[in-house]
Amino acid sequence: MKKAFFFLLFLFGLLAGLSSSSSTPVGIELPKTPGPAAGYPLLRIDVFYEPENKVISMDLEDYVKHVVASEMPASFHPEALKAQAVIARTYALRKMQIFGGTPSLPGKADVTSNPAKDQAWNPEHVLKERWGVIGWWLNWPKIEKAVRETQGMILTYKGLPAESVYHSTCGGTTEAARDVWGKDIDYLQSVTCNYCVSSPHYKPTQVVLSSTQISNSMGTLGISVPASRVSQKGVIAVTSLSPTGRVKQISVDGKTVRGLEFRSALNLKSTKFTWSVQGDNVVFQVAGYGHAVGLCQYGADGAARAGMDFLEILAHYYPGTQVAHIFEE
Ligand SMILES: [Zn+2]
């Protein structure tokens, strides 16, 4: 067999990584424009497709195509689509049981199609409904090309698949993982992003919520605050801001919650927000979209249009990582 299974090295690496933080890098430097490999080995991934409550088994590369199509506008630059393909593949790999992922889904699937829990995955008929026939005809070849040109490539750190988290729009600076999830990760630090200014989510947008809505939402976090108190001065107060100006912790009627939870409860697009009380309403100004950790998708598109290729884009948003191949060449 010409191609040895590289994932055995990964399994070894994962075990080694559990006991040591100084595992030897096994990533392979790749040429800048690798072509599709003939006879490329298949890797099966089981996807729990929630709308139909069933598990669909498919090749990893096919899965990645549908994730890229679902997670990033097909109008984005080809190099941004390629960066997305690499991180979508990496994310999936970490979840796959063959690589040590823990089965926790119905039918022991590796991943779910639900974007609230894993990456968004949509089947062909849904993408066709979304794009229309002409849109499918125009978009699908672009997606296929981006995945084919990055076939088998994953993002690694010290020889292991990296936590390739991503988001829509950072708004100028990405966020360190420790300031969002309390976990410090070497390659998930805050980096400047000068590339997402054309995102529709870059400039702050206004969200108006009534005191009653906020009171009800806080109830879902186990915080009982009467609507009549919500608009009173000091009842909602930021207690900790991250270095990039995002809300890390916020106090609601004396009880402290993480910015992430507060954002989620109120369905705000990010934790980069300010607010003012106007009568019985609270008016939020929210900038960016997503947790802001890792790759900024609109930033990747802007960076690609500024001339960066997908390897440079990945190196910018995940400093210290390498792109490697699942399979040994
Ligand atoms: Zn950005």
Boltz pocket constraint, residues with backbone or C-beta under 6 A from the ligand:
constraints:
  - pocket:
      binder: B
      contacts: [[A, 168], [A, 169], [A, 170], [A, 171], [A, 172], [A, 173], [A, 193], [A, 194], [A, 195], [A, 196], [A, 296], [A, 298], [A, 299]]
      max_distance: 6.0
